[in-house]
C-alpha cells in the first residue's frame, strides 16, 4: 500500500475519525484534494470496516466546468463501486436573499446537502478534504476578519462529531505527488484564481508575500500556533462551562429566558466572564459582537439598575437585584422604541403571612384572603385554581407570598415528578414579563402553590384531611387587579 495511504490510515486511527461499522459520506467536488480523499478512503474502507457514499454538489456558479466535474466524480465512484449522490444548489440566489457572501452561502448550502445525504444513507460521518494549506489560509482569514481564541484554533479534524478532515495535517504538495504517482485525474476550479474572494487573495497574494519577506515556514508557524491555542481553548472552555452551570439559570428548552447571578459572575477572571456572556447570548439565539460583549461587561461590573441593553431581534438584558436578566419581552423580533418600557422586568416582592386573615399586596393590587375551614364547601373543585384549597395539616405558618425566583421548583398537582417553575410557566405559555407578577405561596418546606395557576402535590386535599386552608385572590378597592385571566395567560 502506498506510504501516503498508510499515513492517512494512521491519522484516522490515532484521532478516532472513523470507527468500524460506520457509514461515511465523502464530499467530492472533482478537484485534486477531494479526488485524493475519495481514492484514499476507498482503499482504506475494507481495513477500517467503513461503508462509503459519494456526494457531489453543483453550486450553480460555473455551468461549463460543473458538467465536467460531475462526470469525473460519477466515473470515479462507478469504478470504485460506490453509490454517488448529486445535488444542485442556487448559491447566488441564496446569497442575495439572505444578505450573505457567495462563499458563506455556498458553504451553508453545501453542508446542508451533505447532511441530507448522510440522513438518507444513515451515515454518521461526513469526510471533507481540507489540507494543512487550507488550515493556514483559514487562520489568516479569521484573523483578518476578527475572531477570538476559539477562531484562531482553525478547523478541527472532527467537528461536532460529524465532519471529519483526514487531510488537515497534510500539505497540498504531498497530496499532489500522490495524485501524480497514481495517475489520478482531477479538475481545476477556475474560481480559485479569482481575486474577488478574500480567501483566494490570502492564498495567492498574502501567504506568498509572508513566505518571501517574513517567514518561509509561515504555514507551519500558523498551524503550530493553532494547535497550541486549541489545547488552551479546550481548557478554558471546560472552566467556562463549569462556571456557566453554577451561576446561570435558564428557563425553558430554547431557553426563553436566562439569568446570571452577578455575585459569582464578578469573581471570575475576565476571560471567563466574556465566555459566560457570549454563551448566554448564543443560548438566547444571539450572535454578539465584541462591542456588545464589552457593553454587557460594563453593565455587569459598573452599570446601575435601569433600562439595560438592546441586543439583536428584541433581546434585552437588564440588571436588577444582583442579577442580569436576558429576555425577549416582546418576542423574537426587531423592536425599536423606549428600552425601559420594552425591557422592563417586573419588580420582585415578598410578604409574610402570619396566619389566617386578609393581606394586601401593593405590588400586584390584590388582596389575599386566608381562611381555615373544617369542611370543603360544596362545588369546591369548580372554584380552583382561582381559590386554593389545601390540607392545613401539611403546611406551617408563617407562610410567605412572593414573586417567582429563577431556580424555583415544585411538584405540580396532577403531574409526575418535580419541575422547574420557569419550565412550567413556559408549558403554560405564560409570558416572561408576566411571571413575576404571579404570587407564589410557600412555607419553610417549599412551594405550596402558584396562586391562580396550580397547587403543589405536597399540600393536596386527601381523605385524611381534617383542616383546610382556603386562599383566594380579590381585586383591591382601587380596582387594580394584576391577576385576571388576561394578566396570567397574556391573552
C-alpha positions as CSV (number, residue, x, y, z in Angstrom):
1,X,0.0,0.0,0.0
2,X,1.3,3.5,-0.9
3,X,3.0,5.2,2.1
4,X,0.6,8.2,1.7
5,X,-2.4,5.9,2.3
6,X,-0.7,4.4,5.3
7,X,-0.1,7.9,6.7
8,X,-3.7,8.8,6.4
9,X,-4.8,5.5,7.9
10,X,-2.6,6.2,11.0
11,X,-4.2,9.7,11.3
12,X,-7.7,8.2,11.1
13,X,-7.0,5.6,13.8
14,X,-5.0,7.9,16.1
15,X,-7.6,10.6,16.0
16,X,-10.6,8.3,16.1
17,X,-12.1,9.8,13.0
18,X,-13.9,6.7,11.7
19,X,-15.0,3.6,13.5
20,X,-15.7,0.1,12.2
21,X,-19.2,-0.3,11.0
22,X,-19.8,3.5,10.4
23,X,-21.2,4.9,7.1
24,X,-19.4,7.9,5.8
25,X,-20.4,10.4,3.1
26,X,-17.3,11.6,1.1
27,X,-17.7,15.1,-0.3
28,X,-16.1,15.1,-3.7
29,X,-16.0,18.2,-5.8
30,X,-13.8,16.8,-8.5
31,X,-10.8,18.9,-7.5
32,X,-7.4,17.4,-6.5
33,X,-8.0,17.4,-2.8
34,X,-11.3,15.6,-2.9
35,X,-10.3,13.2,-5.6
36,X,-7.3,12.2,-3.5
37,X,-9.6,11.8,-0.4
38,X,-12.0,9.6,-2.4
39,X,-9.3,7.3,-3.6
40,X,-7.6,7.0,-0.2
41,X,-10.8,6.3,1.7
42,X,-11.9,3.8,-0.9
43,X,-8.5,1.9,-0.4
44,X,-8.9,2.1,3.4
45,X,-12.6,1.3,3.7
46,X,-12.2,-2.6,3.9
47,X,-9.5,-2.5,6.6
48,X,-11.3,0.2,8.5
49,X,-14.6,-1.5,8.2
50,X,-16.5,1.6,7.0
51,X,-19.0,2.0,4.2
52,X,-18.7,5.0,1.8
53,X,-21.2,7.1,-0.1
54,X,-20.0,9.7,-2.5
55,X,-21.7,13.2,-2.7
56,X,-21.2,15.9,-5.2
57,X,-22.7,19.4,-5.2
58,X,-23.1,21.7,-8.1
59,X,-23.2,25.3,-6.8
60,X,-24.7,26.7,-9.9
61,X,-21.8,29.2,-10.4
62,X,-19.7,27.6,-13.2
63,X,-22.1,25.8,-15.6
64,X,-19.3,24.9,-18.1
65,X,-17.0,23.4,-15.6
66,X,-19.7,21.8,-13.4
67,X,-20.7,19.2,-16.1
68,X,-17.1,18.0,-16.4
69,X,-16.6,17.8,-12.6
70,X,-19.8,15.8,-12.2
71,X,-18.8,13.4,-15.0
72,X,-15.4,12.8,-13.4
73,X,-16.9,12.2,-10.0
74,X,-19.5,9.8,-11.4
75,X,-16.9,7.8,-13.3
76,X,-14.6,7.6,-10.2
77,X,-17.5,6.4,-8.0
78,X,-18.6,3.8,-10.6
79,X,-15.0,2.5,-10.9
80,X,-14.8,2.1,-7.1
81,X,-18.2,0.5,-6.9
82,X,-19.6,3.3,-4.7
83,X,-23.1,4.9,-4.7
84,X,-22.9,8.6,-5.7
85,X,-25.5,11.3,-4.9
86,X,-25.7,14.5,-6.9
87,X,-27.2,17.8,-5.8
88,X,-27.5,21.3,-7.2
89,X,-27.9,24.4,-5.0
90,X,-28.5,28.0,-6.1
91,X,-25.8,29.9,-4.3
92,X,-26.2,33.3,-5.9
93,X,-29.9,33.4,-5.2
94,X,-29.4,32.3,-1.6
95,X,-26.6,34.9,-1.0
96,X,-28.8,37.7,-2.4
97,X,-31.9,36.6,-0.4
98,X,-30.1,36.2,2.9
99,X,-27.5,39.0,2.5
100,X,-24.5,36.6,2.6
101,X,-21.3,36.5,0.7
102,X,-21.1,33.9,-2.1
103,X,-18.6,31.9,0.0
104,X,-20.8,31.9,3.0
105,X,-23.9,30.9,1.1
106,X,-22.0,28.2,-0.8
107,X,-20.7,26.7,2.5
108,X,-24.2,26.7,4.1
109,X,-25.9,25.1,1.2
110,X,-23.1,22.6,0.6
111,X,-23.1,21.3,4.1
112,X,-26.9,21.3,4.1
113,X,-26.9,18.9,1.2
114,X,-24.2,16.7,2.7
115,X,-26.2,16.4,5.9
116,X,-29.3,15.4,3.9
117,X,-27.3,12.7,2.1
118,X,-26.0,11.5,5.5
119,X,-29.5,11.2,6.8
120,X,-30.8,9.3,3.8
121,X,-27.9,6.8,4.0
122,X,-27.9,6.6,7.8
123,X,-24.3,7.9,7.7
124,X,-22.7,9.1,10.9
125,X,-19.7,10.9,9.4
126,X,-19.1,13.3,6.5
127,X,-15.5,13.4,5.2
128,X,-14.1,16.6,3.6
129,X,-10.7,17.2,2.0
130,X,-9.3,20.3,3.8
131,X,-5.5,20.2,3.9
132,X,-2.8,21.8,6.0
133,X,-2.6,24.6,3.4
134,X,-6.3,25.3,3.9
135,X,-5.8,25.4,7.6
136,X,-3.2,28.1,7.3
137,X,-5.4,30.1,5.0
138,X,-8.4,29.7,7.4
139,X,-6.4,31.0,10.4
140,X,-5.3,34.1,8.5
141,X,-8.8,34.6,7.1
142,X,-10.3,34.6,10.6
143,X,-7.6,36.8,12.0
144,X,-8.2,39.4,9.3
145,X,-12.0,39.3,9.8
146,X,-11.6,39.4,13.6
147,X,-12.0,36.5,15.9
148,X,-11.3,35.2,19.4
149,X,-9.1,32.4,20.7
150,X,-11.6,29.8,19.5
151,X,-11.5,31.1,16.0
152,X,-7.7,31.1,15.9
153,X,-7.6,27.4,16.6
154,X,-8.6,26.9,13.0
155,X,-10.6,24.0,11.7
156,X,-11.0,20.8,13.8
157,X,-10.2,17.3,12.5
158,X,-13.5,16.2,13.9
159,X,-16.3,18.8,14.1
160,X,-19.5,18.3,16.1
161,X,-18.9,14.5,16.0
162,X,-19.9,14.6,12.3
163,X,-17.4,16.3,9.9
164,X,-14.0,14.6,9.6
165,X,-10.9,16.1,8.0
166,X,-8.3,13.3,7.5
167,X,-6.0,15.6,5.4
168,X,-5.9,18.5,7.8
169,X,-2.3,17.9,8.8
170,X,-1.1,17.0,5.3
171,X,0.5,19.6,2.9
172,X,-1.1,20.1,-0.5
173,X,2.2,19.4,-2.2
174,X,2.4,15.9,-0.7
175,X,-1.2,15.3,-1.9
176,X,-0.4,16.4,-5.4
177,X,2.6,14.0,-5.5
178,X,0.3,11.1,-4.6
179,X,-2.1,12.1,-7.4
180,X,0.7,12.3,-9.9
181,X,2.2,8.9,-8.9
182,X,-1.2,7.2,-9.2
183,X,-2.2,9.0,-12.4
184,X,-5.4,10.0,-10.7
185,X,-7.3,12.6,-12.8
186,X,-8.9,15.8,-11.3
187,X,-10.4,19.1,-12.3
188,X,-9.2,22.6,-11.6
189,X,-11.8,25.1,-10.3
190,X,-11.2,28.4,-12.3
191,X,-12.9,30.4,-9.5
192,X,-9.9,29.6,-7.2
193,X,-7.9,32.1,-9.3
194,X,-10.4,34.9,-8.9
195,X,-9.2,37.6,-6.5
196,X,-12.7,38.9,-5.8
197,X,-12.7,36.3,-3.0
198,X,-10.8,37.1,0.2
199,X,-9.6,33.5,0.7
200,X,-8.1,33.5,-2.8
201,X,-6.2,36.7,-2.1
202,X,-4.8,35.2,1.0
203,X,-3.7,32.1,-0.8
204,X,-2.4,33.8,-4.0
205,X,-1.0,37.1,-2.5
206,X,-0.7,37.3,1.2
207,X,0.8,33.9,2.1
208,X,3.4,34.0,-0.7
209,X,4.4,37.5,0.4
210,X,4.7,36.4,4.0
211,X,6.8,33.4,2.9
212,X,9.1,35.5,0.8
213,X,9.6,38.6,3.1
214,X,9.0,37.3,6.7
215,X,8.9,33.6,7.3
216,X,9.5,30.8,4.7
217,X,7.6,28.4,7.0
218,X,4.7,30.7,7.8
219,X,2.2,27.9,7.1
220,X,3.8,25.7,9.7
221,X,4.0,28.5,12.2
222,X,0.3,29.3,11.8
223,X,-0.6,25.6,12.2
224,X,1.6,25.2,15.3
225,X,0.1,28.3,16.9
226,X,-3.4,27.0,16.2
227,X,-2.5,23.6,17.8
228,X,-1.2,25.4,21.0
229,X,-4.3,27.6,21.1
230,X,-6.6,24.6,20.6
231,X,-5.2,22.9,23.7
232,X,-5.6,26.1,25.7
233,X,-9.1,26.7,24.3
234,X,-10.2,23.3,25.4
235,X,-9.1,24.1,29.0
236,X,-10.7,27.5,29.1
237,X,-13.9,26.1,27.5
238,X,-14.1,23.5,30.2
239,X,-13.6,26.0,33.0
240,X,-16.2,28.4,31.5
241,X,-18.7,25.6,31.1
242,X,-18.5,24.7,34.7
243,X,-18.8,28.3,35.8
244,X,-21.8,28.8,33.5
245,X,-23.6,25.9,35.0
246,X,-23.0,27.2,38.5
247,X,-24.2,30.8,38.0
248,X,-26.6,30.8,35.1
249,X,-30.2,29.7,35.3
250,X,-32.1,29.0,32.1
251,X,-35.9,28.9,31.6
252,X,-37.3,26.6,29.0
253,X,-35.6,24.4,26.4
254,X,-34.6,27.1,23.9
255,X,-34.2,28.9,26.5
256,X,-36.9,31.5,26.6
257,X,-35.2,33.5,29.4
258,X,-31.9,33.4,31.3
259,X,-30.5,34.8,34.5
260,X,-26.8,35.4,35.5
261,X,-26.1,35.7,39.3
262,X,-23.6,38.6,39.5
263,X,-22.1,37.8,42.9
264,X,-20.5,34.7,41.5
265,X,-20.0,36.1,38.0
266,X,-18.0,39.1,39.1
267,X,-15.5,36.9,40.9
268,X,-14.4,35.3,37.6
269,X,-11.4,36.2,35.5
270,X,-12.1,38.5,32.6
271,X,-11.7,35.7,30.0
272,X,-14.3,33.5,31.8
273,X,-16.7,36.4,32.1
274,X,-16.5,37.1,28.4
275,X,-17.2,33.5,27.6
276,X,-20.1,33.3,30.0
277,X,-21.7,36.3,28.4
278,X,-21.0,35.0,24.9
279,X,-22.5,31.6,25.8
280,X,-25.6,33.3,27.3
281,X,-26.1,35.2,24.1
282,X,-25.7,32.1,22.0
283,X,-28.2,30.2,24.1
284,X,-30.7,33.0,23.6
285,X,-30.2,32.9,19.9
286,X,-28.0,36.0,19.5
287,X,-24.5,36.2,18.0
288,X,-22.8,39.0,20.0
289,X,-20.1,41.3,18.6
290,X,-17.0,42.2,20.6
291,X,-18.6,45.6,21.2
292,X,-21.8,44.1,22.6
293,X,-19.9,41.8,24.9
294,X,-18.0,44.9,26.2
295,X,-21.3,46.6,26.8
296,X,-22.6,43.7,28.8
297,X,-19.4,43.5,30.8
298,X,-19.8,47.2,31.6
299,X,-23.4,46.7,32.6
300,X,-22.5,43.8,34.9
301,X,-19.5,45.5,36.5
302,X,-20.3,49.2,36.8
303,X,-23.8,49.8,35.4
304,X,-26.7,50.6,37.7
305,X,-30.1,49.2,37.6
306,X,-32.2,50.7,34.8
307,X,-33.2,50.2,31.2
308,X,-30.3,47.8,30.3
309,X,-29.0,46.9,26.9
310,X,-30.6,46.2,23.4
311,X,-29.3,43.2,21.5
312,X,-30.4,41.6,18.3
313,X,-34.0,40.6,17.4
314,X,-35.6,42.1,20.5
315,X,-33.3,40.5,23.1
316,X,-33.0,42.7,26.2
317,X,-30.5,42.5,29.1
318,X,-31.5,44.2,32.3
319,X,-29.6,44.4,35.6
320,X,-31.7,44.2,38.8
321,X,-31.2,42.9,42.3
322,X,-27.7,41.5,41.7
323,X,-28.7,39.6,38.5
324,X,-28.5,40.1,34.7
325,X,-31.8,39.1,33.1
326,X,-31.8,38.1,29.4
327,X,-35.4,38.3,28.0
328,X,-37.4,38.8,24.8
329,X,-40.1,41.0,26.4
330,X,-41.9,41.5,23.0
331,X,-40.9,38.2,21.4
332,X,-38.1,37.4,19.0
333,X,-38.4,40.3,16.6
334,X,-36.7,43.6,15.8
335,X,-38.1,46.1,18.3
336,X,-37.4,49.8,18.5
337,X,-38.6,52.4,20.9
338,X,-38.3,53.0,24.6
339,X,-36.0,50.4,26.0
340,X,-37.1,50.8,29.6
341,X,-40.7,50.0,28.6
342,X,-39.7,47.1,26.3
343,X,-37.2,45.5,28.7
344,X,-39.0,46.2,31.9
345,X,-38.7,43.3,34.4
346,X,-41.5,43.3,37.0
347,X,-40.3,44.1,40.5
348,X,-39.9,41.3,43.0
349,X,-42.0,41.2,46.1
350,X,-42.3,39.1,49.3
351,X,-44.7,39.3,52.2
352,X,-45.0,37.2,55.4
353,X,-48.4,35.8,56.2
354,X,-48.5,35.1,59.9
355,X,-51.9,33.3,60.0
356,X,-55.4,33.4,58.6
357,X,-56.6,36.9,57.6
358,X,-56.6,39.4,54.8
359,X,-53.4,40.7,53.3
360,X,-53.0,43.5,50.7
361,X,-50.3,43.1,48.1
362,X,-49.4,46.6,47.0
363,X,-47.1,45.4,44.1
364,X,-49.9,43.5,42.5
365,X,-53.0,45.4,43.6
366,X,-54.7,42.3,45.1
367,X,-56.0,41.2,48.4
368,X,-55.2,37.6,49.6
369,X,-57.8,36.1,51.9
370,X,-56.7,33.1,54.0
371,X,-59.4,31.2,55.8
372,X,-59.3,28.0,57.9
373,X,-62.3,25.6,57.1
374,X,-63.5,22.5,58.8
375,X,-65.0,21.1,55.7
376,X,-64.8,21.7,52.0
377,X,-67.6,23.9,50.5
378,X,-70.0,22.3,48.1
379,X,-68.7,22.6,44.5
380,X,-65.2,23.5,45.7
381,X,-63.4,21.7,42.8
382,X,-65.1,24.1,40.3
383,X,-63.6,27.1,42.1
384,X,-60.0,26.1,41.5
385,X,-57.5,27.4,40.6
386,X,-58.9,30.8,41.5
387,X,-59.2,29.6,45.1
388,X,-56.6,27.3,46.6
389,X,-57.8,24.6,48.9
390,X,-55.0,22.8,50.7
391,X,-54.5,20.5,53.7
392,X,-53.7,22.8,56.6
393,X,-52.1,20.0,58.5
394,X,-49.4,19.7,55.8
395,X,-48.2,23.3,56.0
396,X,-46.9,25.5,58.7
397,X,-47.3,29.3,59.4
398,X,-45.8,31.8,58.9
399,X,-46.3,31.5,55.2
400,X,-44.7,33.6,52.5
401,X,-46.3,35.0,49.4
402,X,-43.6,36.2,47.0
403,X,-42.7,36.6,43.3
404,X,-41.1,33.9,41.2
405,X,-37.4,33.3,41.5
406,X,-35.2,31.6,38.9
407,X,-34.5,28.1,40.1
408,X,-37.8,27.6,41.9
409,X,-39.1,24.1,41.7
410,X,-42.3,22.4,42.7
411,X,-44.4,19.2,42.1
412,X,-47.4,20.3,40.0
413,X,-50.6,18.7,41.2
414,X,-51.7,16.1,38.7
415,X,-48.3,15.8,37.0
416,X,-45.4,13.4,37.8
417,X,-42.2,14.5,39.5
418,X,-40.6,17.9,40.2
419,X,-40.4,20.6,37.7
420,X,-38.8,24.0,37.4
421,X,-41.3,26.7,37.8
422,X,-39.8,28.5,34.8
423,X,-40.3,25.5,32.6
424,X,-43.9,25.1,34.0
425,X,-44.6,28.7,33.0
426,X,-43.3,28.0,29.6
427,X,-45.5,25.0,29.2
428,X,-48.5,27.1,30.3
429,X,-47.5,29.8,27.7
430,X,-47.2,32.5,30.4
431,X,-45.1,35.3,29.0
432,X,-41.8,36.0,30.8
433,X,-42.8,39.6,31.6
434,X,-45.9,38.4,33.5
435,X,-44.3,35.7,35.6
436,X,-43.0,37.8,38.4
437,X,-46.5,39.3,39.0
438,X,-47.9,35.8,39.7
439,X,-47.7,35.2,43.5
440,X,-46.2,32.0,44.8
441,X,-47.3,30.7,48.2
442,X,-44.6,28.9,50.3
443,X,-43.7,27.8,53.8
444,X,-40.4,26.6,55.2
445,X,-40.7,23.3,53.4
446,X,-41.1,24.9,50.0
447,X,-43.7,26.0,47.5
448,X,-47.4,25.3,48.4
449,X,-48.9,26.7,45.2
450,X,-48.6,29.1,42.3
451,X,-51.7,31.0,43.2
452,X,-54.3,31.2,40.5
453,X,-52.4,28.6,38.4
454,X,-51.5,25.3,40.0
455,X,-51.0,23.9,43.6
456,X,-48.2,21.7,44.7
457,X,-48.8,18.0,45.3
458,X,-47.4,18.3,48.9
459,X,-50.5,20.0,50.5
460,X,-53.2,18.4,48.3
461,X,-56.5,17.5,49.9
462,X,-56.9,13.8,50.7
463,X,-59.3,11.5,52.6
464,X,-57.2,12.1,55.7
465,X,-57.6,15.9,55.6
466,X,-59.1,17.3,58.8
467,X,-58.5,21.0,58.4
468,X,-58.5,23.1,55.2
469,X,-56.8,26.3,54.3
470,X,-58.6,28.3,51.6
471,X,-56.6,31.1,49.9
472,X,-58.4,33.4,47.4
473,X,-57.4,36.4,45.5
474,X,-59.5,39.6,45.1
475,X,-59.1,42.9,43.4
476,X,-58.2,45.8,45.7
477,X,-60.7,48.6,46.3
478,X,-59.0,50.6,43.6
479,X,-60.0,48.1,41.1
480,X,-56.4,47.3,40.1
481,X,-56.1,43.6,39.5
482,X,-52.9,42.1,38.2
483,X,-54.3,38.6,38.2
484,X,-57.2,38.4,35.8
485,X,-57.2,35.6,33.3
486,X,-55.7,38.0,30.8
487,X,-52.9,39.0,33.1
488,X,-51.9,35.5,33.9
489,X,-52.1,34.0,30.4
490,X,-51.1,37.0,28.4
491,X,-54.1,36.9,26.2
